[in-house]
Amino acid sequence: MDKLDIRDIEPELLEEMKKIAYARVNAASDDLIISVGSKEYSKKELLQSISDGDEIGLEIIDMQIEFLRDMASGEFYAQ
């Protein structure tokens, strides 16, 4: 899946995708830290980015949706 382009996604669909990604990240350990480039993001920062729909938030949404698509298609299990 290519990077999300907020201009190509209907606002209602983007909100649903945000909810899914938010719930999945929120379910992770409070110690969660993700490194992007040279910057580290805490769980709290990731949740805020998802809510705001900023660049990092859209990356996290994209990763979560891609993972779920791969699981649903069986591609995740084939690897």
Contacts in CASP RR format, 6 or more apart in sequence:
PFRMAT RR
TARGET T0000
AUTHOR 0000-0000-0000
METHOD contacts of the structure
MODEL  1
MDKLDIRDIEPELLEEMKKIAYARVNAASDDLIISVGSKEYSKKELLQSI
SDGDEIGLEIIDMQIEFLRDMASGEFYAQ
1 62 0 8 1.000
1 65 0 8 1.000
1 66 0 8 1.000
1 69 0 8 1.000
3 58 0 8 1.000
3 59 0 8 1.000
3 62 0 8 1.000
4 58 0 8 1.000
4 59 0 8 1.000
4 61 0 8 1.000
4 62 0 8 1.000
6 14 0 8 1.000
6 53 0 8 1.000
6 58 0 8 1.000
9 17 0 8 1.000
14 61 0 8 1.000
17 61 0 8 1.000
17 65 0 8 1.000
18 50 0 8 1.000
18 51 0 8 1.000
18 53 0 8 1.000
18 61 0 8 1.000
20 61 0 8 1.000
20 64 0 8 1.000
20 65 0 8 1.000
20 68 0 8 1.000
21 50 0 8 1.000
21 57 0 8 1.000
21 60 0 8 1.000
21 61 0 8 1.000
21 64 0 8 1.000
21 65 0 8 1.000
22 47 0 8 1.000
22 50 0 8 1.000
22 51 0 8 1.000
24 64 0 8 1.000
25 32 0 8 1.000
25 43 0 8 1.000
25 46 0 8 1.000
25 47 0 8 1.000
25 50 0 8 1.000
25 60 0 8 1.000
25 64 0 8 1.000
26 43 0 8 1.000
26 47 0 8 1.000
28 43 0 8 1.000
29 43 0 8 1.000
30 43 0 8 1.000
31 43 0 8 1.000
32 42 0 8 1.000
32 43 0 8 1.000
32 46 0 8 1.000
33 40 0 8 1.000
33 41 0 8 1.000
33 42 0 8 1.000
33 43 0 8 1.000
34 40 0 8 1.000
34 41 0 8 1.000
34 46 0 8 1.000
34 60 0 8 1.000
35 41 0 8 1.000
36 56 0 8 1.000
36 59 0 8 1.000
41 49 0 8 1.000
41 56 0 8 1.000
45 56 0 8 1.000
46 56 0 8 1.000
46 57 0 8 1.000
46 60 0 8 1.000
49 55 0 8 1.000
49 56 0 8 1.000
49 57 0 8 1.000
49 60 0 8 1.000
50 57 0 8 1.000
50 60 0 8 1.000
50 61 0 8 1.000
53 61 0 8 1.000
67 76 0 8 1.000
69 75 0 8 1.000
70 76 0 8 1.000
71 77 0 8 1.000
END
